[in-house]
Amino acid sequence: MSGLAYKMEDNSNNVNNMNPVHLNSLTDQDLQINLWLELVATKQDKQAFAALFKNFAPKIRAHGLKRFGVEAQAMDLVQETMFLVWKKAGLFNFNKGKASTWIYTIMRNHCFDMLRKIKSKKEDAISDDLWPTFEGDCSPQDTDHLQSRRLLMHLDSLPASQKEVVNGIYIKEMTQQELALHLDLPLGTIKSRLRLAMSKLREKMEECHD
């Protein structure tokens, strides 16, 4: 670490230029982390980055295990967070406080992105599974399921928002992405409404066979 300490002494003038109010509120550990990040930002210093990685990786991993419960995803969170720290270090404003807060914000934002992707994949799997089952419940004479009076009656039993999604996808034959753009809604909302609607329609079709 002697080499790193020497480099940090070279950057002492930059630290002294920080807002005194913020500087006085930082602990020695905060200052150390700020210096490591500054070396990464200004010199792409790999030794400083290694020190940041050693300091933050266990904490990010623990957060990932708490949120995902899977070691592989927790380590993905570590790798992606620290990659973004390396890539975006120059964007941190050293006059505004703690680098650790900035790093944890990156971690949380990427964690939310990962959770959204996981949720989206689950919704895709559910909606894809429901529709074939729903079709299989219809009697053979109902060749055109969506145009039959009985099915239209079931569609009318849905909340307006869910009915709109089913009509768009299965009657107008729009893709989920097209419908999301058409209704000016997030794709996740379309997927969620479709999943709920198909579950209710499936229940209705099962009732008609009882």
DAPEGI-V419465 format. One record per helix or strand. SS is the DSSP state (hx for helix, st for strand). FROM is the first residue (numbers start at 1). TO is the last residue. Records with the same first field share a line. If there is no record, write none. Layout:
BEGIN
SS=FROM-TO + FROM-TO
END
This chain:
BEGIN
hx=2-10 + 12-16 + 20-25 + 28-43 + 46-68 + 71-91 + 94-96 + 99-136 + 145-147 + 149-156 + 160-171 + 176-183 + 187-207
END
